[in-house]
Amino acid sequence: MTDIVLLGAGKIGRMIARFLADSGDYRVRLCDADPDALARVSHPAIETRHVDAANPIALADDFRGRALVVSALSYKLNPTVAEVAADLGLSYFDLTEDVETTRRVRAVAANARPGQIFMPQCGLAPGFITILAGHVLTWFDKLDTVRLRVGALPQYPSNQFKYNLTWSTDGLINEYCNPCEAIHAGRRIEVLPLEGLEHFDLDGVAYEAFNTSGGLGTLCETLDGQVRELDYKTVRYPGHRELAKFLVDELRLGERREILKDILEKSVPITFQDVVIVFVTVTGWRKGRFVQKSEARKIYMSTIGGEVWSAIQITTAASLCAVVDLHVAGRLPTSGFVKQEQVDFESFVKNRFGRHYESVGPRTTGHADPTE
């Protein structure tokens, strides 16, 4: 039995707690500053505690006696959590998409003890999309272009925004407002969020995609010098980006993020009837021929343990829980900073948590080898 402290009892944190506790192999101490959030959780293997995650002393009290810490908090709090984990010798996992937060966690990881790892970006994007991309890349002898596309969308869009809130509003705003990493013409560059608009169809449904921040994780660093083009874009229904750009750029709410957050949370309803789209396309050379390989998945909301969970809850929590499981089983690097692309794809999708990416909803996977 592994003892875990989990910070954050929000939409994703509750799913993580449920997955880990239901497995029978983890005792979860779930901490949050909101008593109402904690009250929504009831499970014999989950202990709930009220804690201020901005207070290092309070965190240290709750971390003692645990094997590792998982943060499902806002990215703003994660550097403090990582520092306390480092001091106490706990391994650390989070869901951040924020580039600067990851840099700070990496700095903390430089002083990791033997057996202690620091693994940020363990959600959907970055997270599973990075692991999937890493798997597709190994099929090629030489790479040219890598495209990553991810979206969490309502199944039944009914407003002009063609969107419903499905996860962290802070994270959404962060993606829409911060610079985006990419590789263009073989050089690492930054591009503007909400730019690079493109359109595509998948399974007969029209989508748009545009630049957003953080989704590549550490892939720009890993693939530097190996690819001509690398980018990440968020998938939405056509028309969403135009309205988002109006809010962020024309009304300049990107400079007043708390106001933008208030508007979104009071105007755009939450939905659990969602679909997560994951789409990777890679071009390059295999056996002397210039070829393309793609993998696409759609994961839908589901009922687990008698409770309805959204697709974004399932996919984000499953990704984090899978890498925690692999760490406990000794299937990840044993110390220091760990990248998502270091995770073995086959081990991930065969894992009891990672299997949610294989078994839920239709998917498109190219197995044929045109070079044979």
C-alpha positions in Angstrom: 0.0 0.0 0.0 1.4 3.4 -1.1 0.6 6.5 0.9 0.0 9.6 -1.2 -0.9 13.2 -0.5 -3.1 14.7 -3.1 -3.5 18.5 -3.2 -6.7 19.8 -4.8 -10.2 18.4 -4.5 -11.6 20.1 -7.7 -12.9 18.4 -10.8 -9.6 16.6 -11.7 -8.4 16.1 -8.1 -11.6 14.2 -7.2 -11.2 11.9 -10.2 -7.5 11.2 -9.3 -8.5 10.4 -5.7 -11.2 8.1 -6.9 -9.0 6.2 -9.4 -6.2 5.7 -6.8 -8.4 4.8 -3.9 -10.6 2.4 -5.9 -7.4 0.5 -7.1 -6.9 -0.8 -3.5 -3.2 0.0 -3.7 -3.1 3.6 -2.5 -4.1 5.4 0.7 -4.9 8.9 -0.3 -4.7 12.0 1.9 -6.7 14.6 0.0 -6.0 18.2 1.0 -7.8 21.4 0.0 -8.5 24.9 1.3 -12.2 24.6 0.4 -14.3 22.5 3.0 -17.1 22.3 0.5 -14.9 20.6 -2.1 -13.7 18.1 0.6 -17.2 17.4 1.6 -18.0 16.1 -1.9 -15.5 13.2 -1.4 -16.5 10.1 0.6 -14.4 7.0 0.3 -12.9 4.7 3.0 -9.4 4.9 1.5 -9.5 8.7 1.2 -8.6 10.9 4.2 -9.6 14.6 3.8 -7.8 17.5 5.3 -8.2 21.2 5.2 -4.9 22.9 4.2 -3.6 26.2 2.8 -1.3 25.1 -0.1 0.4 28.5 -0.1 1.7 27.8 3.4 4.9 25.7 3.3 4.7 24.8 7.0 1.2 23.5 6.7 2.1 21.5 3.6 5.1 19.9 5.4 2.8 18.7 8.2 0.6 16.9 5.7 3.4 15.6 3.6 5.2 13.7 6.4 4.8 10.0 6.3 3.7 10.0 2.7 5.7 8.4 -0.2 4.8 11.0 -2.9 2.8 14.1 -3.6 0.4 14.8 -6.4 -0.6 18.4 -7.1 -4.0 19.0 -8.8 -3.8 22.7 -7.9 -3.5 25.8 -9.9 -0.1 26.0 -11.5 0.7 29.1 -9.4 1.0 27.0 -6.3 3.1 24.2 -7.7 6.6 25.6 -7.2 6.0 25.9 -3.4 4.6 22.3 -3.3 7.7 21.0 -5.2 10.1 22.8 -2.8 8.4 21.3 0.2 8.4 17.8 -1.4 12.1 18.2 -2.2 12.9 19.1 1.4 11.1 16.0 2.8 12.3 13.5 0.1 8.9 12.9 -1.6 8.6 12.3 -5.3 6.4 14.9 -7.0 3.8 14.9 -9.8 1.6 17.7 -11.2 -0.7 18.6 -14.1 0.7 22.0 -15.0 0.8 23.3 -18.6 2.6 26.5 -17.5 6.1 26.7 -19.0 7.6 28.9 -16.3 6.2 26.7 -13.5 7.8 23.6 -15.2 11.1 25.5 -15.3 10.9 26.2 -11.6 10.0 22.6 -10.8 13.0 21.4 -12.9 15.3 23.7 -10.9 14.1 22.1 -7.7 14.6 18.6 -9.2 18.3 19.4 -9.7 18.8 18.6 -6.0 16.7 15.4 -6.0 17.7 12.6 -3.7 18.2 9.0 -5.0 14.8 7.5 -5.7 13.1 10.9 -5.7 11.6 12.1 -9.0 9.9 15.3 -10.1 7.5 14.9 -13.0 5.3 17.8 -14.0 2.9 18.0 -16.9 1.2 14.7 -16.2 -2.2 15.4 -17.6 -3.6 15.3 -21.1 -1.6 18.1 -22.9 1.1 18.1 -22.0 1.0 14.5 -20.7 -0.6 11.8 -22.8 -0.3 13.7 -26.1 3.5 13.8 -25.5 3.7 10.1 -24.7 1.6 9.3 -27.8 3.8 11.6 -30.0 6.9 10.0 -28.6 5.5 6.6 -29.6 4.7 7.6 -33.2 8.2 9.2 -33.6 10.0 5.9 -33.0 8.4 4.5 -36.3 10.5 6.9 -38.4 14.2 6.8 -39.3 14.3 10.6 -39.8 11.8 13.2 -38.8 10.4 16.2 -40.7 7.2 17.5 -39.2 5.4 16.8 -35.9 1.9 18.2 -35.4 0.0 17.8 -32.0 -3.7 18.7 -31.7 -5.8 18.3 -28.6 -9.3 19.6 -27.6 -11.8 19.1 -24.8 -15.2 20.1 -26.3 -18.9 19.9 -25.4 -20.6 17.1 -27.3 -23.6 19.4 -27.8 -22.4 23.0 -28.3 -25.4 25.3 -27.8 -23.9 28.8 -27.4 -22.2 31.3 -29.8 -18.9 30.5 -28.1 -19.3 26.8 -29.1 -17.7 25.9 -25.8 -18.4 24.9 -22.2 -16.0 25.0 -19.3 -14.7 21.5 -18.6 -11.6 22.1 -16.5 -9.5 24.8 -14.9 -10.4 28.4 -16.0 -7.0 29.6 -14.9 -5.4 27.0 -17.2 -7.6 27.9 -20.1 -6.8 31.6 -19.8 -3.1 30.8 -19.4 -3.2 28.8 -22.7 -4.9 31.6 -24.6 -2.7 34.4 -23.3 0.9 33.1 -23.0 3.5 32.8 -25.7 3.7 29.4 -27.4 6.8 27.3 -28.1 7.4 25.8 -31.6 10.1 24.7 -34.0 10.0 26.4 -37.4 12.5 25.8 -40.2 14.6 23.9 -37.7 14.8 26.7 -35.2 13.1 27.0 -31.8 10.8 30.0 -31.7 7.9 31.5 -29.8 4.6 32.1 -31.6 1.5 34.1 -30.5 -1.4 32.4 -28.9 -4.7 32.3 -30.8 -2.8 32.6 -34.1 -2.0 29.9 -36.7 -5.6 29.2 -37.4 -6.3 26.0 -39.4 -9.4 23.9 -40.2 -9.7 20.1 -40.5 -12.3 17.3 -40.4 -12.2 14.2 -38.2 -14.8 11.5 -38.4 -16.9 13.8 -40.5 -16.9 16.7 -38.0 -15.4 20.1 -38.8 -12.9 21.6 -36.3 -10.6 24.5 -36.1 -7.2 24.6 -34.3 -4.9 27.4 -33.2 -1.8 28.1 -31.2 -2.0 27.8 -27.4 0.6 27.8 -24.7 2.2 24.8 -22.9 0.9 21.8 -24.8 4.3 20.7 -26.1 5.7 20.2 -22.6 9.4 19.5 -23.1 9.2 18.3 -26.7 10.8 21.4 -28.2 13.9 20.7 -26.1 13.9 17.0 -26.8 13.4 17.3 -30.6 15.6 20.4 -31.1 17.8 19.7 -34.1 15.8 16.6 -35.1 12.7 18.2 -36.8 12.0 20.9 -39.3 8.6 21.8 -37.9 6.9 21.1 -34.5 3.8 22.7 -33.2 0.9 22.3 -30.8 -2.6 23.6 -31.3 -5.9 23.5 -29.4 -8.9 22.1 -31.1 -12.3 23.9 -31.0 -15.4 24.1 -33.1 -15.3 26.6 -36.0 -15.9 30.2 -34.8 -14.6 29.8 -31.2 -11.2 31.3 -31.9 -12.6 34.5 -33.4 -14.6 35.2 -30.2 -11.8 34.2 -27.9 -9.4 36.6 -29.8 -12.0 39.4 -29.4 -12.0 38.9 -25.7 -8.3 38.4 -25.1 -6.9 40.9 -27.7 -9.5 43.4 -28.8 -11.0 43.9 -25.3 -7.5 43.4 -23.8 -8.8 41.1 -21.2 -5.6 39.1 -21.6 -4.1 42.0 -19.5 -6.9 41.7 -16.9 -7.1 38.0 -16.4 -9.2 38.0 -13.2 -11.9 39.9 -15.0 -11.8 37.4 -17.9 -12.0 34.5 -15.4 -15.0 36.1 -13.7 -16.8 36.6 -17.1 -16.1 33.1 -18.2 -17.2 31.4 -15.0 -20.4 33.4 -14.7 -21.3 33.2 -18.4 -20.1 29.9 -19.8 -21.6 26.8 -18.1 -19.7 23.7 -17.0 -20.6 20.5 -18.8 -19.9 16.8 -18.1 -21.2 15.8 -21.6 -17.9 16.3 -23.4 -15.5 14.7 -25.8 -11.7 14.8 -25.7 -9.9 14.8 -29.1 -6.3 13.7 -29.4 -4.6 13.9 -32.9 -1.0 13.4 -33.7 0.5 13.6 -37.3 4.1 13.0 -38.1 5.9 13.1 -41.4 9.4 11.9 -42.1 11.5 9.2 -43.8 11.2 5.5 -43.2 13.3 3.0 -45.3 14.2 5.8 -47.7 10.6 6.9 -48.4 8.9 10.2 -47.3 5.8 9.0 -45.4 3.2 10.2 -42.9 1.7 8.5 -39.9 -1.2 9.7 -37.7 -3.0 8.6 -34.6 -6.3 10.0 -33.4 -8.6 9.2 -30.5 -11.9 10.4 -29.2 -12.7 9.8 -25.6 -16.2 10.4 -24.2 -17.7 11.0 -20.8 -18.4 7.8 -18.9 -20.0 6.5 -15.7 -17.4 5.1 -13.3 -18.4 3.7 -9.9 -21.9 4.8 -10.4 -20.9 8.5 -10.9 -20.8 10.4 -14.2 -17.4 11.7 -15.0 -16.4 14.0 -17.9 -14.0 13.0 -20.6 -11.5 15.7 -19.5 -11.6 14.4 -15.9 -11.1 10.8 -17.0 -8.3 11.5 -19.5 -6.4 14.0 -17.3 -6.6 11.8 -14.1 -5.9 8.6 -16.0 -2.7 10.0 -17.4 -1.4 11.2 -14.0 -2.4 8.0 -12.2 -0.8 5.8 -14.9 2.6 7.5 -14.5 2.3 7.4 -10.7 1.6 3.6 -11.0 4.6 3.2 -13.3 6.8 5.1 -10.9 5.7 2.9 -7.9 6.4 -0.2 -10.1 9.9 1.0 -10.9 9.1 1.6 -14.6 10.3 5.2 -14.8 13.7 6.9 -14.3 14.6 6.6 -10.7 15.7 10.1 -9.8 15.6 13.8 -10.9 13.5 15.5 -13.5 11.4 13.1 -15.7 9.9 14.1 -19.0 6.6 12.8 -20.4 8.4 11.5 -23.5 10.5 9.2 -21.3 7.4 7.1 -20.6 7.1 3.9 -22.5 3.8 4.1 -24.5 3.1 0.3 -24.4 3.5 0.2 -20.6 1.3 3.3 -20.4 -1.7 2.0 -22.4 -1.5 -1.4 -20.8 -1.6 0.2 -17.3 -4.9 -0.1 -15.5 -5.3 3.7 -15.6 -3.8 4.3 -19.0 -6.2 1.8 -20.6 -8.9 4.5 -20.5 -7.2 5.9 -23.6 -7.5 2.6 -25.4 -11.0 1.4 -24.5 -13.2 4.5 -24.3 -14.6 5.8 -27.6 -13.6 5.3 -31.2 -10.1 5.8 -32.4 -8.1 5.9 -35.6 -4.8 4.1 -35.6 -2.6 3.5 -38.6 -1.0 0.1 -38.5 -0.2 -0.4 -42.2 3.3 0.2 -43.2 3.4 1.7 -46.7 7.2 1.1 -46.9 6.8 -2.7 -46.8 
